[in-house]
Amino acid sequence: MSDFRSHFGSSTAQEEALGAEDRFFGVLFKVVVVVVVVALVVVVVLVVVVVVVAVVWDNPWRPPRGTSQLCLSKQALRSQREQPPSASLGQQQQQQQQQQQQHQQQSQQIL
């Protein structure tokens, strides 16, 4: 090749421009590949971190730290006892009491 250039003269400006363009696109391609690889690594790391944090931070299937199942069941029983009866349950009890009173009054009238 050097013999060719020495025989016909130095390379033309067009050949030099093509060489520079090839070098530019080669560097640009390498930069794009590196950016894409780094972006993929960052996305994978973020997904792993989010999944780990979601599982460890607040797991709805696990009781809060420091509480046992026995303690939780005692709390559930206590809260059930402390809750007032619902409106429908209260109405049913009142109706039963009224029926019992009516029955007692009727039985007393018979005697």
HELIX and SHEET records of a PDB file:
HELIX    1   1 SER A    2  PHE A    8  1                                   7    
HELIX    2   2 ALA A   13  TRP A   57  1                                  45    
HELIX    3   3 GLN A   69  GLU A   82  1                                  14    
HELIX    4   4 ALA A   87  ILE A  110  1                                  24    
END                                                                             
